Amino acid sequence: MAVDIPTVRKIASLARIAITEEEAARIAPELGNIMGWIEQLGEVDTTNVEPMTAVIANTLRLRDDVVTDGNVRDAVLANAPQAEHGFFTVPKVIE
């Protein structure tokens, strides 16, 4: 795909990048080459390729997901500036 100078100026405008005419003329063929590489990638047959998150097969070491309340409410509330009835007390924000 050929990228012309008006397209480069439009992309630069959308990206909020100030470029000169000389820079636009220099960038246009580079963007054209990048678009060509993207088109080549689109031609690759990936029908039998499994999706993956990394090049190396990794398995994450996870702990068992066990629900516990921690039973440390009083210890946590001991650090609070104010606490009432087992909850943090905060100043009123909206009147």
Biopython code that builds the backbone (N, CA, C, O; Angstrom):
import numpy as np
from Bio.PDB.StructureBuilder import StructureBuilder

atoms = [
    (1, "MET", "N", (0.842, -1.177, 0.000)),
    (1, "MET", "CA", (0.000, 0.000, 0.000)),
    (1, "MET", "C", (0.888, 1.240, 0.000)),
    (1, "MET", "O", (1.791, 1.372, 0.826)),
    (2, "ALA", "N", (0.625, 2.122, -0.913)),
    (2, "ALA", "CA", (1.395, 3.359, -0.991)),
    (2, "ALA", "C", (0.751, 4.415, -0.091)),
    (2, "ALA", "O", (-0.461, 4.629, -0.114)),
    (3, "VAL", "N", (1.593, 5.058, 0.690)),
    (3, "VAL", "CA", (1.120, 6.120, 1.575)),
    (3, "VAL", "C", (1.625, 7.438, 0.995)),
    (3, "VAL", "O", (2.827, 7.621, 0.806)),
    (4, "ASP", "N", (0.700, 8.352, 0.713)),
    (4, "ASP", "CA", (1.098, 9.629, 0.135)),
    (4, "ASP", "C", (1.267, 10.685, 1.235)),
    (4, "ASP", "O", (0.934, 10.457, 2.398)),
    (5, "ILE", "N", (1.788, 11.834, 0.834)),
    (5, "ILE", "CA", (2.095, 12.898, 1.791)),
    (5, "ILE", "C", (0.836, 13.443, 2.475)),
    (5, "ILE", "O", (0.883, 13.691, 3.680)),
    (6, "PRO", "N", (-0.288, 13.642, 1.772)),
    (6, "PRO", "CA", (-1.499, 14.090, 2.489)),
    (6, "PRO", "C", (-1.950, 13.099, 3.572)),
    (6, "PRO", "O", (-2.451, 13.508, 4.620)),
    (7, "THR", "N", (-1.772, 11.809, 3.318)),
    (7, "THR", "CA", (-2.120, 10.807, 4.324)),
    (7, "THR", "C", (-1.210, 10.920, 5.535)),
    (7, "THR", "O", (-1.668, 10.801, 6.672)),
    (8, "VAL", "N", (0.081, 11.150, 5.298)),
    (8, "VAL", "CA", (1.030, 11.325, 6.399)),
    (8, "VAL", "C", (0.658, 12.553, 7.219)),
    (8, "VAL", "O", (0.681, 12.516, 8.449)),
    (9, "ARG", "N", (0.312, 13.648, 6.530)),
    (9, "ARG", "CA", (-0.093, 14.857, 7.256)),
    (9, "ARG", "C", (-1.358, 14.613, 8.076)),
    (9, "ARG", "O", (-1.469, 15.110, 9.197)),
    (10, "LYS", "N", (-2.314, 13.852, 7.533)),
    (10, "LYS", "CA", (-3.549, 13.529, 8.251)),
    (10, "LYS", "C", (-3.240, 12.688, 9.492)),
    (10, "LYS", "O", (-3.786, 12.951, 10.563)),
    (11, "ILE", "N", (-2.371, 11.680, 9.360)),
    (11, "ILE", "CA", (-1.991, 10.831, 10.487)),
    (11, "ILE", "C", (-1.284, 11.672, 11.548)),
    (11, "ILE", "O", (-1.559, 11.525, 12.739)),
    (12, "ALA", "N", (-0.388, 12.538, 11.129)),
    (12, "ALA", "CA", (0.327, 13.403, 12.072)),
    (12, "ALA", "C", (-0.650, 14.338, 12.786)),
    (12, "ALA", "O", (-0.499, 14.600, 13.980)),
    (13, "SER", "N", (-1.640, 14.834, 12.065)),
    (13, "SER", "CA", (-2.636, 15.707, 12.678)),
    (13, "SER", "C", (-3.458, 14.945, 13.720)),
    (13, "SER", "O", (-3.720, 15.463, 14.806)),
    (14, "LEU", "N", (-3.859, 13.730, 13.392)),
    (14, "LEU", "CA", (-4.630, 12.920, 14.334)),
    (14, "LEU", "C", (-3.805, 12.571, 15.567)),
    (14, "LEU", "O", (-4.346, 12.469, 16.669)),
    (15, "ALA", "N", (-2.493, 12.388, 15.386)),
    (15, "ALA", "CA", (-1.608, 12.063, 16.508)),
    (15, "ALA", "C", (-1.117, 13.317, 17.214)),
    (15, "ALA", "O", (-0.370, 13.227, 18.189)),
    (16, "ARG", "N", (-1.525, 14.477, 16.737)),
    (16, "ARG", "CA", (-1.113, 15.760, 17.320)),
    (16, "ARG", "C", (0.407, 15.920, 17.288)),
    (16, "ARG", "O", (1.029, 16.345, 18.261)),
    (17, "ILE", "N", (0.988, 15.562, 16.124)),
    (17, "ILE", "CA", (2.434, 15.677, 15.928)),
    (17, "ILE", "C", (2.671, 16.719, 14.834)),
    (17, "ILE", "O", (2.100, 16.625, 13.748)),
    (18, "ALA", "N", (3.494, 17.686, 15.116)),
    (18, "ALA", "CA", (3.821, 18.706, 14.122)),
    (18, "ALA", "C", (4.981, 18.192, 13.275)),
    (18, "ALA", "O", (6.041, 17.853, 13.801)),
    (19, "ILE", "N", (4.772, 18.136, 11.962)),
    (19, "ILE", "CA", (5.841, 17.717, 11.053)),
    (19, "ILE", "C", (5.939, 18.707, 9.911)),
    (19, "ILE", "O", (4.960, 19.353, 9.535)),
    (20, "THR", "N", (7.143, 18.814, 9.366)),
    (20, "THR", "CA", (7.365, 19.687, 8.211)),
    (20, "THR", "C", (7.093, 18.904, 6.934)),
    (20, "THR", "O", (6.894, 17.689, 6.964)),
    (21, "GLU", "N", (7.087, 19.624, 5.803)),
    (21, "GLU", "CA", (6.876, 18.967, 4.514)),
    (21, "GLU", "C", (8.006, 17.981, 4.211)),
    (21, "GLU", "O", (7.771, 16.913, 3.646)),
    (22, "GLU", "N", (9.236, 18.349, 4.591)),
    (22, "GLU", "CA", (10.378, 17.464, 4.346)),
    (22, "GLU", "C", (10.239, 16.175, 5.160)),
    (22, "GLU", "O", (10.526, 15.083, 4.669)),
    (23, "GLU", "N", (9.789, 16.322, 6.420)),
    (23, "GLU", "CA", (9.596, 15.135, 7.261)),
    (23, "GLU", "C", (8.478, 14.257, 6.715)),
    (23, "GLU", "O", (8.579, 13.031, 6.739)),
    (24, "ALA", "N", (7.412, 14.884, 6.223)),
    (24, "ALA", "CA", (6.297, 14.125, 5.656)),
    (24, "ALA", "C", (6.750, 13.360, 4.427)),
    (24, "ALA", "O", (6.365, 12.208, 4.229)),
    (25, "ALA", "N", (7.577, 14.005, 3.593)),
    (25, "ALA", "CA", (8.076, 13.331, 2.398)),
    (25, "ALA", "C", (8.994, 12.170, 2.766)),
    (25, "ALA", "O", (9.017, 11.157, 2.067)),
    (26, "ARG", "N", (9.750, 12.304, 3.853)),
    (26, "ARG", "CA", (10.659, 11.235, 4.285)),
    (26, "ARG", "C", (9.893, 10.087, 4.950)),
    (26, "ARG", "O", (10.272, 8.924, 4.811)),
    (27, "ILE", "N", (8.811, 10.415, 5.673)),
    (27, "ILE", "CA", (8.061, 9.407, 6.418)),
    (27, "ILE", "C", (7.133, 8.599, 5.508)),
    (27, "ILE", "O", (6.854, 7.437, 5.804)),
    (28, "ALA", "N", (6.650, 9.183, 4.411)),
    (28, "ALA", "CA", (5.678, 8.514, 3.549)),
    (28, "ALA", "C", (6.164, 7.157, 3.049)),
    (28, "ALA", "O", (5.415, 6.187, 3.162)),
    (29, "PRO", "N", (7.381, 7.029, 2.498)),
    (29, "PRO", "CA", (7.810, 5.689, 2.055)),
    (29, "PRO", "C", (7.994, 4.710, 3.221)),
    (29, "PRO", "O", (7.757, 3.511, 3.072)),
    (30, "GLU", "N", (8.418, 5.227, 4.383)),
    (30, "GLU", "CA", (8.583, 4.351, 5.539)),
    (30, "GLU", "C", (7.241, 3.772, 5.973)),
    (30, "GLU", "O", (7.140, 2.579, 6.259)),
    (31, "LEU", "N", (6.207, 4.619, 6.022)),
    (31, "LEU", "CA", (4.882, 4.120, 6.369)),
    (31, "LEU", "C", (4.353, 3.155, 5.307)),
    (31, "LEU", "O", (3.655, 2.193, 5.629)),
    (32, "GLY", "N", (4.684, 3.412, 4.051)),
    (32, "GLY", "CA", (4.301, 2.494, 2.981)),
    (32, "GLY", "C", (4.932, 1.120, 3.173)),
    (32, "GLY", "O", (4.281, 0.097, 2.961)),
    (33, "ASN", "N", (6.216, 1.099, 3.582)),
    (33, "ASN", "CA", (6.888, -0.179, 3.840)),
    (33, "ASN", "C", (6.248, -0.909, 5.012)),
    (33, "ASN", "O", (6.064, -2.126, 4.963)),
    (34, "ILE", "N", (5.907, -0.172, 6.066)),
    (34, "ILE", "CA", (5.263, -0.789, 7.229)),
    (34, "ILE", "C", (3.918, -1.387, 6.827)),
    (34, "ILE", "O", (3.587, -2.500, 7.235)),
    (35, "MET", "N", (3.151, -0.663, 6.040)),
    (35, "MET", "CA", (1.862, -1.180, 5.586)),
    (35, "MET", "C", (2.043, -2.423, 4.710)),
    (35, "MET", "O", (1.219, -3.337, 4.745)),
    (36, "GLY", "N", (3.113, -2.452, 3.935)),
    (36, "GLY", "CA", (3.418, -3.644, 3.129)),
    (36, "GLY", "C", (3.713, -4.847, 4.009)),
    (36, "GLY", "O", (3.265, -5.955, 3.714)),
    (37, "TRP", "N", (4.459, -4.642, 5.079)),
    (37, "TRP", "CA", (4.759, -5.741, 6.008)),
    (37, "TRP", "C", (3.475, -6.246, 6.665)),
    (37, "TRP", "O", (3.303, -7.449, 6.860)),
    (38, "ILE", "N", (2.585, -5.329, 7.001)),
    (38, "ILE", "CA", (1.315, -5.732, 7.606)),
    (38, "ILE", "C", (0.496, -6.557, 6.621)),
    (38, "ILE", "O", (-0.139, -7.536, 7.013)),
    (39, "GLU", "N", (0.505, -6.175, 5.351)),
    (39, "GLU", "CA", (-0.206, -6.952, 4.337)),
    (39, "GLU", "C", (0.409, -8.339, 4.197)),
    (39, "GLU", "O", (-0.317, -9.314, 4.003)),
    (40, "GLN", "N", (1.741, -8.448, 4.292)),
    (40, "GLN", "CA", (2.399, -9.757, 4.234)),
    (40, "GLN", "C", (1.972, -10.626, 5.416)),
    (40, "GLN", "O", (1.745, -11.825, 5.252)),
    (41, "LEU", "N", (1.860, -10.038, 6.594)),
    (41, "LEU", "CA", (1.420, -10.798, 7.758)),
    (41, "LEU", "C", (-0.012, -11.293, 7.581)),
    (41, "LEU", "O", (-0.358, -12.379, 8.047)),
    (42, "GLY", "N", (-0.833, -10.508, 6.918)),
    (42, "GLY", "CA", (-2.213, -10.914, 6.678)),
    (42, "GLY", "C", (-2.323, -12.096, 5.738)),
    (42, "GLY", "O", (-3.343, -12.784, 5.737)),
    (43, "GLU", "N", (-1.297, -12.351, 4.933)),
    (43, "GLU", "CA", (-1.309, -13.465, 3.995)),
    (43, "GLU", "C", (-0.886, -14.784, 4.632)),
    (43, "GLU", "O", (-1.048, -15.839, 4.019)),
    (44, "VAL", "N", (-0.353, -14.745, 5.839)),
    (44, "VAL", "CA", (0.127, -15.957, 6.500)),
    (44, "VAL", "C", (-1.066, -16.803, 6.940)),
    (44, "VAL", "O", (-2.015, -16.293, 7.534)),
    (45, "ASP", "N", (-1.005, -18.119, 6.638)),
    (45, "ASP", "CA", (-2.068, -19.037, 7.026)),
    (45, "ASP", "C", (-1.866, -19.453, 8.484)),
    (45, "ASP", "O", (-0.887, -20.122, 8.816)),
    (46, "THR", "N", (-2.788, -19.058, 9.342)),
    (46, "THR", "CA", (-2.689, -19.375, 10.763)),
    (46, "THR", "C", (-3.866, -20.226, 11.228)),
    (46, "THR", "O", (-4.228, -20.184, 12.405)),
    (47, "THR", "N", (-4.467, -20.994, 10.330)),
    (47, "THR", "CA", (-5.666, -21.748, 10.687)),
    (47, "THR", "C", (-5.385, -22.835, 11.722)),
    (47, "THR", "O", (-6.243, -23.095, 12.566)),
    (48, "ASN", "N", (-4.220, -23.478, 11.692)),
    (48, "ASN", "CA", (-3.926, -24.562, 12.626)),
    (48, "ASN", "C", (-2.985, -24.132, 13.750)),
    (48, "ASN", "O", (-2.393, -24.980, 14.418)),
    (49, "VAL", "N", (-2.844, -22.838, 13.961)),
    (49, "VAL", "CA", (-1.962, -22.334, 15.007)),
    (49, "VAL", "C", (-2.803, -22.006, 16.229)),
    (49, "VAL", "O", (-3.761, -21.235, 16.154)),
    (50, "GLU", "N", (-2.433, -22.602, 17.354)),
    (50, "GLU", "CA", (-3.144, -22.346, 18.598)),
    (50, "GLU", "C", (-2.792, -20.951, 19.121)),
    (50, "GLU", "O", (-1.634, -20.541, 19.042)),
    (51, "PRO", "N", (-3.762, -20.226, 19.646)),
    (51, "PRO", "CA", (-3.441, -18.936, 20.257)),
    (51, "PRO", "C", (-2.547, -19.142, 21.476)),
    (51, "PRO", "O", (-2.693, -20.121, 22.208)),
    (52, "MET", "N", (-1.617, -18.205, 21.684)),
    (52, "MET", "CA", (-0.734, -18.322, 22.832)),
    (52, "MET", "C", (-0.456, -16.942, 23.406)),
    (52, "MET", "O", (-0.600, -15.927, 22.725)),
    (53, "THR", "N", (-0.061, -16.925, 24.657)),
    (53, "THR", "CA", (0.245, -15.669, 25.316)),
    (53, "THR", "C", (1.737, -15.407, 25.378)),
    (53, "THR", "O", (2.159, -14.285, 25.658)),
    (54, "ALA", "N", (2.548, -16.439, 25.118)),
    (54, "ALA", "CA", (3.995, -16.277, 25.152)),
    (54, "ALA", "C", (4.614, -17.280, 24.186)),
    (54, "ALA", "O", (3.969, -18.250, 23.789)),
    (55, "VAL", "N", (5.850, -17.045, 23.816)),
    (55, "VAL", "CA", (6.547, -17.939, 22.899)),
    (55, "VAL", "C", (6.870, -19.259, 23.596)),
    (55, "VAL", "O", (6.825, -20.321, 22.974)),
    (56, "ILE", "N", (7.193, -19.191, 24.878)),
    (56, "ILE", "CA", (7.514, -20.373, 25.667)),
    (56, "ILE", "C", (6.269, -20.776, 26.442)),
    (56, "ILE", "O", (5.599, -19.931, 27.037)),
    (57, "ALA", "N", (5.962, -22.065, 26.433)),
    (57, "ALA", "CA", (4.786, -22.532, 27.169)),
    (57, "ALA", "C", (5.036, -22.413, 28.663)),
    (57, "ALA", "O", (5.911, -23.083, 29.211)),
    (58, "ASN", "N", (4.279, -21.572, 29.306)),
    (58, "ASN", "CA", (4.411, -21.358, 30.745)),
    (58, "ASN", "C", (3.119, -21.730, 31.437)),
    (58, "ASN", "O", (2.031, -21.573, 30.882)),
    (59, "THR", "N", (3.250, -22.221, 32.642)),
    (59, "THR", "CA", (2.073, -22.397, 33.481)),
    (59, "THR", "C", (2.301, -21.592, 34.749)),
    (59, "THR", "O", (3.365, -21.663, 35.364)),
    (60, "LEU", "N", (1.311, -20.844, 35.122)),
    (60, "LEU", "CA", (1.434, -20.006, 36.308)),
    (60, "LEU", "C", (1.233, -20.839, 37.561)),
    (60, "LEU", "O", (0.362, -21.707, 37.617)),
    (61, "ARG", "N", (2.045, -20.564, 38.557)),
    (61, "ARG", "CA", (1.876, -21.220, 39.844)),
    (61, "ARG", "C", (0.875, -20.403, 40.645)),
    (61, "ARG", "O", (1.163, -19.282, 41.063)),
    (62, "LEU", "N", (-0.292, -20.973, 40.850)),
    (62, "LEU", "CA", (-1.347, -20.255, 41.539)),
    (62, "LEU", "C", (-1.676, -20.976, 42.840)),
    (62, "LEU", "O", (-1.599, -22.203, 42.919)),
    (63, "ARG", "N", (-2.035, -20.221, 43.835)),
    (63, "ARG", "CA", (-2.482, -20.824, 45.087)),
    (63, "ARG", "C", (-3.965, -21.148, 44.960)),
    (63, "ARG", "O", (-4.651, -20.632, 44.077)),
    (64, "ASP", "N", (-4.444, -21.993, 45.837)),
    (64, "ASP", "CA", (-5.862, -22.317, 45.845)),
    (64, "ASP", "C", (-6.657, -21.072, 46.207)),
    (64, "ASP", "O", (-6.268, -20.307, 47.089)),
    (65, "ASP", "N", (-7.770, -20.879, 45.519)),
    (65, "ASP", "CA", (-8.631, -19.732, 45.771)),
    (65, "ASP", "C", (-9.592, -20.085, 46.895)),
    (65, "ASP", "O", (-10.673, -20.624, 46.662)),
    (66, "VAL", "N", (-9.184, -19.775, 48.106)),
    (66, "VAL", "CA", (-9.967, -20.109, 49.280)),
    (66, "VAL", "C", (-10.455, -18.810, 49.905)),
    (66, "VAL", "O", (-9.669, -17.892, 50.138)),
    (67, "VAL", "N", (-11.742, -18.736, 50.174)),
    (67, "VAL", "CA", (-12.325, -17.535, 50.770)),
    (67, "VAL", "C", (-12.142, -17.597, 52.280)),
    (67, "VAL", "O", (-12.592, -18.534, 52.940)),
    (68, "THR", "N", (-11.479, -16.590, 52.808)),
    (68, "THR", "CA", (-11.347, -16.451, 54.257)),
    (68, "THR", "C", (-11.589, -14.990, 54.597)),
    (68, "THR", "O", (-11.303, -14.112, 53.784)),
    (69, "ASP", "N", (-12.105, -14.720, 55.771)),
    (69, "ASP", "CA", (-12.328, -13.334, 56.152)),
    (69, "ASP", "C", (-11.111, -12.744, 56.840)),
    (69, "ASP", "O", (-11.090, -11.549, 57.135)),
    (70, "GLY", "N", (-10.104, -13.551, 57.099)),
    (70, "GLY", "CA", (-8.898, -13.059, 57.722)),
    (70, "GLY", "C", (-9.004, -12.937, 59.224)),
    (70, "GLY", "O", (-8.019, -13.102, 59.943)),
    (71, "ASN", "N", (-10.203, -12.649, 59.693)),
    (71, "ASN", "CA", (-10.474, -12.538, 61.113)),
    (71, "ASN", "C", (-9.523, -11.558, 61.807)),
    (71, "ASN", "O", (-9.068, -11.801, 62.924)),
    (72, "VAL", "N", (-9.230, -10.436, 61.116)),
    (72, "VAL", "CA", (-8.322, -9.434, 61.667)),
    (72, "VAL", "C", (-8.970, -8.050, 61.679)),
    (72, "VAL", "O", (-8.267, -7.040, 61.638)),
    (73, "ARG", "N", (-10.297, -7.994, 61.736)),
    (73, "ARG", "CA", (-10.986, -6.719, 61.666)),
    (73, "ARG", "C", (-10.531, -5.771, 62.772)),
    (73, "ARG", "O", (-10.262, -4.598, 62.515)),
    (74, "ASP", "N", (-10.446, -6.265, 63.971)),
    (74, "ASP", "CA", (-10.068, -5.394, 65.083)),
    (74, "ASP", "C", (-8.635, -4.880, 64.941)),
    (74, "ASP", "O", (-8.348, -3.740, 65.307)),
    (75, "ALA", "N", (-7.743, -5.704, 64.418)),
    (75, "ALA", "CA", (-6.357, -5.272, 64.215)),
    (75, "ALA", "C", (-6.281, -4.200, 63.136)),
    (75, "ALA", "O", (-5.500, -3.256, 63.254)),
    (76, "VAL", "N", (-7.085, -4.338, 62.086)),
    (76, "VAL", "CA", (-7.098, -3.340, 61.018)),
    (76, "VAL", "C", (-7.707, -2.035, 61.533)),
    (76, "VAL", "O", (-7.168, -0.957, 61.281)),
    (77, "LEU", "N", (-8.803, -2.129, 62.238)),
    (77, "LEU", "CA", (-9.462, -0.925, 62.740)),
    (77, "LEU", "C", (-8.651, -0.222, 63.820)),
    (77, "LEU", "O", (-8.878, 0.957, 64.091)),
    (78, "ALA", "N", (-7.715, -0.923, 64.438)),
    (78, "ALA", "CA", (-6.861, -0.288, 65.446)),
    (78, "ALA", "C", (-5.979, 0.786, 64.816)),
    (78, "ALA", "O", (-5.542, 1.706, 65.508)),
    (79, "ASN", "N", (-5.713, 0.684, 63.518)),
    (79, "ASN", "CA", (-4.898, 1.674, 62.809)),
    (79, "ASN", "C", (-5.719, 2.858, 62.307)),
    (79, "ASN", "O", (-5.151, 3.866, 61.887)),
    (80, "ALA", "N", (-7.038, 2.753, 62.345)),
    (80, "ALA", "CA", (-7.897, 3.799, 61.810)),
    (80, "ALA", "C", (-7.959, 4.984, 62.760)),
    (80, "ALA", "O", (-7.955, 4.797, 63.976)),
    (81, "PRO", "N", (-8.017, 6.219, 62.221)),
    (81, "PRO", "CA", (-8.165, 7.393, 63.085)),
    (81, "PRO", "C", (-9.474, 7.350, 63.870)),
    (81, "PRO", "O", (-9.519, 7.741, 65.037)),
    (82, "GLN", "N", (-10.546, 6.869, 63.217)),
    (82, "GLN", "CA", (-11.840, 6.755, 63.883)),
    (82, "GLN", "C", (-12.517, 5.478, 63.396)),
    (82, "GLN", "O", (-12.460, 5.146, 62.213)),
    (83, "ALA", "N", (-13.152, 4.776, 64.310)),
    (83, "ALA", "CA", (-13.915, 3.579, 63.954)),
    (83, "ALA", "C", (-15.111, 3.489, 64.878)),
    (83, "ALA", "O", (-15.020, 3.767, 66.074)),
    (84, "GLU", "N", (-16.254, 3.089, 64.292)),
    (84, "GLU", "CA", (-17.466, 2.905, 65.068)),
    (84, "GLU", "C", (-18.180, 1.651, 64.588)),
    (84, "GLU", "O", (-18.320, 1.426, 63.386)),
    (85, "HIS", "N", (-18.624, 0.848, 65.524)),
    (85, "HIS", "CA", (-19.420, -0.345, 65.234)),
    (85, "HIS", "C", (-18.722, -1.290, 64.246)),
    (85, "HIS", "O", (-19.390, -1.935, 63.438)),
    (86, "GLY", "N", (-17.411, -1.376, 64.303)),
    (86, "GLY", "CA", (-16.675, -2.293, 63.440)),
    (86, "GLY", "C", (-16.428, -1.782, 62.033)),
    (86, "GLY", "O", (-16.085, -2.575, 61.156)),
    (87, "PHE", "N", (-16.590, -0.478, 61.780)),
    (87, "PHE", "CA", (-16.377, 0.110, 60.459)),
    (87, "PHE", "C", (-15.496, 1.345, 60.583)),
    (87, "PHE", "O", (-15.408, 1.955, 61.649)),
    (88, "PHE", "N", (-14.837, 1.710, 59.469)),
    (88, "PHE", "CA", (-14.094, 2.968, 59.423)),
    (88, "PHE", "C", (-15.081, 4.119, 59.471)),
    (88, "PHE", "O", (-16.145, 4.049, 58.857)),
    (89, "THR", "N", (-14.745, 5.169, 60.185)),
    (89, "THR", "CA", (-15.565, 6.371, 60.225)),
    (89, "THR", "C", (-14.823, 7.458, 59.457)),
    (89, "THR", "O", (-13.660, 7.746, 59.739)),
    (90, "VAL", "N", (-15.511, 8.063, 58.476)),
    (90, "VAL", "CA", (-14.902, 9.104, 57.657)),
    (90, "VAL", "C", (-15.728, 10.372, 57.768)),
    (90, "VAL", "O", (-16.921, 10.312, 58.065)),
    (91, "PRO", "N", (-15.104, 11.527, 57.530)),
    (91, "PRO", "CA", (-15.885, 12.769, 57.604)),
    (91, "PRO", "C", (-16.877, 12.856, 56.445)),
    (91, "PRO", "O", (-16.651, 12.305, 55.367)),
    (92, "LYS", "N", (-17.972, 13.555, 56.694)),
    (92, "LYS", "CA", (-18.983, 13.747, 55.687)),
    (92, "LYS", "C", (-18.418, 14.645, 54.586)),
    (92, "LYS", "O", (-17.844, 15.694, 54.878)),
    (93, "VAL", "N", (-18.577, 14.242, 53.326)),
    (93, "VAL", "CA", (-18.016, 14.978, 52.211)),
    (93, "VAL", "C", (-19.068, 15.864, 51.554)),
    (93, "VAL", "O", (-18.787, 17.011, 51.206)),
    (94, "ILE", "N", (-20.257, 15.343, 51.388)),
    (94, "ILE", "CA", (-21.345, 16.067, 50.717)),
    (94, "ILE", "C", (-22.364, 16.466, 51.756)),
    (94, "ILE", "O", (-22.797, 15.640, 52.559)),
    (95, "GLU", "N", (-22.740, 17.703, 51.746)),
    (95, "GLU", "CA", (-23.729, 18.190, 52.722)),
    (95, "GLU", "C", (-25.114, 18.087, 52.154)),
    (95, "GLU", "O", (-26.083, 18.447, 52.822)),
]
sb = StructureBuilder()
sb.init_structure("model")
sb.init_model(0)
sb.init_chain("A")
sb.init_seg("    ")
for serial, (resi, resn, name, xyz) in enumerate(atoms, 1):
    if name == "N":
        sb.init_residue(resn, " ", resi, " ")
    sb.init_atom(name, np.array(xyz, "f"), 0.0, 1.0, " ", f" {name:<3s}", serial, name[0])
structure = sb.get_structure()
